[in-house]
Amino acid sequence: MENKSLFASIILTLILVTGFFFYNDQVSGLENEIDSITVEYNSKIEALQPNNTHEEEIQVSTLEDLNSQLVSARSALREAQQKLLLATSKTSVLGSEISQIHDARGKVKSLEGSLKNTQQELELSDIKLDYLESVFELQNKATIKNNIARIKELKETSTGIALAGFIVPAVGVATLISYTVEEIHNYCGNIKNAIDLEEKVFGKIISLDTEMQNNYHQQCVVSLKDQIKEGLGLKKI
């Protein structure tokens, strides 16, 4: 598209320049013709002598013809001058437009360079983000797996405490269960913080596969109090 526009501008410039020189030559030719007619007209007037009526009439007729030619030539000269002025004006306007086109192309090239640099920076950012995502996934997945396993162990421990409550004093059982619940909440909180951070940074969860998410839901989202109550109920039985 840019090449077509440049080609059209060049063609139009050539046409206008050709027209300029054409009308300039035409004006020069008309000026020479007017000078020639004027010289001839003046020479006829000087040569006009009242020798006889017939010759005088011929001379007058000739002068009238020359005068008519002079008027026509001057009219043609004015028309050619107007066309020359118009061609000159169009050439000047076109030159200004071509200059603006060149300036715009320079700005476009500068913008293309900026866009290319931005694209390279974005590609580099994508590479860094992919690397960061892989690091998060590797580290968080291992930590979350350990946390879920630890939560299961604590729940099993709390259930065992409830079942063996007849051996341990009631105060001791309550203290151990309270400690266990607090630890489970801490582990669940750590997992939730990791999930929230991943969603904030990457817009998705990257460290927990489907199975791990189900385990997290079962171990942390389901009410811990209900599970502890179930354990205490077993103790009473």
N, C-alpha and C positions, 0 to 999 in steps of 0.2 A: 504494500500500500504506500509506503514511504517512497519507494523507487518510482512508482507511477506518478505520484505528486511532483517529485523532482523533475521527471521527464516532461510532464505537462508544463511546468514552470519554465523549463528551458525552451520548449517549443514556442510558448507564448512570448517569451523574451525575444527570440529570433524573429518572430513575426513583427513585433512592435519595432524592433531595431531596423528591420528591412523597410517597414512602412515609414519610419523616420527618415532614412536616407532617400527613399523614393520621393517623398513629399519635399524633402530638402532640395533634391535635384530639380524637381518640378518648379519649385519656387525660383531657383536660380535661373532656369530656362525662361520662365515668364518674365523675370526681371530683365534678362538680356533682350527678350522680345520687345518689352516695353521701351527699353533704351533705343532699340533699333527703330521702332515705330516713331518715337519722339524725334529722333535725329532726322528721319525721313520727312516727318511732318514739318519740322522747322525749315528743312531745306526747300520743301515745296513752297512754304510761305515766302521765303527769301527769293525764290525763283519766280514767284508770281508777279507778272508785269501786265498792266492793262493794255496789251498790244491790240487785241480785238476781243469782241464779246464772246465768240465761240471758244477761243482758247481759255478765256477767263472762266467760262462755265465748266470747261473740262477740268481746269485746275481746282475750282471750288468743289466739284464733284469728287475729285481725287482726295482733297483735304477732308471732305466729309467721310469718305471711306476710311481714311487713315484714323480720323478721330473716333469713328465707330470701332475700329480694330483696337485702338488704344483703350477705349472704355471697356471693351470685352476682355482685353488682356489684364487690365487692372482688376476687374471683377474676378477673373480666374485666379489672379495672384492673391486677392484677399481670401478666396475660398481655400486655396492651397496653404496659405499661411495659417488659417484656422485649423485645417487638418494636421498641419505640422505641429501646431501648439498642442492639439489634442493627443497626438502620438507621443510628444515629449512628456506630457503630463502622465499618460498611461505608463510610459517607460519608468518615470520616477516613482509612481505608486507601486509598480511591480517590483522595482528594485528594493523599495522599503519592505514589501511583503516577503520577498526572498530573504532579506536580511533577518526579518523576524522569524522566518522558518528555520534559518540556520541557528539563531539563538535558541529557539524552542528545541531543536534537535540536540543542542548542547545540554540543555536542561534535562531532556529525556534520557540522554546517555548518563548524566550524573545521577538521575533517579534510578536508572537500571543498575548502576554500580552500587548505590546504597541498598537497593533491594537484594542484590546478590550477596552483599556483606551481611545483611540481616538474615537472609536464608542460611548462610553458612553458620552464623551464630546460633540460629534455631536448631540446625542439625547437630551442632556441637552440644547444645543444651539437651537435645533428645538423647544423645549418647550418654551424657552425664546422668540424665534421669533414669535411663535403662540400667546403668551401672548401680546407681543408688537403690533402685527397685530390687535388683538382684541381691544386694547386700542386706536390705531390710528383710527380704523373703527368707534368706538363709539364716540370719541371726534370730529373727522373731519366731520363725517356725520352730526352731529347736527350743527356744525359751518357752514358748506357749505349750509345746508338747510336755515339757517338764512340769510346767505349772498345772496342767490338766491332770497329769499323773499324780502330782502331789495332792491335788484337791481330792481325788478318788481315795488316796491313802488316808487323808484326814477324815473323810466321811466314814470310811471303814473303821477307823480308830474310834470315832465318836459313837458309832453303833456298838462297837465292842465294849466301850465304857458303860454305855447304857445297859447292856446285857449283864455285865459283871458288877452292877451297882450294889448288889448285896454284900460284896466284899469290901468295897471302898465306901467310906462315909459319904453321906448325901452332899455335904459341903464340898468335898473333894471332887465328886462327880460333876457338880454344877460348875466348878472352877475349870475343870478340864474341858467340859463341853463349851463353855464360854470362850476359852482360849482357842479351841478348834474352830469354832464359828468365825472368830476374828481372823484367824489365819486364812481360812477359806475365802473370806471377803477380800483380804489383801491380794491373794493370788488372782481372784476373779477381777479385781480392780486393775491389776497389772495387765491382764489380757485385754480388758476393755480399753485401757489407755493406748495399748499398741494398735488395736483396731481403729480407734478414733484418729490416731496419728496417721495411719496409712490412708484412711479415707480422706483426711485433710490434705495430705501431700500428693497422693496419687489418684484420688477420686474413686478408690476401690480397695477391697481387702485383698492383700496379696499373700499373706502368711498362712491363712487358714483355708484348707481345702474343705470340701463338703462334709467329710467325716469329722474333721476337727471343729467345724462350726456347729455341727449337731452335738458333739460332746460338750462344747462350751455352753450351748443352750441348756442341755440337761444338767450340767454341773453348777452353772452360775445363774442362769435366768430363772429356772424353777426355784420356788421359794425354799431357802435353806431352813427356815424355821419349821416348815412342814416336815422336812426330812428329819430334823432333830426331834420334833415332837413324836414322830413315828418311832425313833430310837428310844425315847423316854417311855413311850407306851409299852414297848417290849419289856422294859425293865420292870414296870409295875406288874406285868403278867408273871 
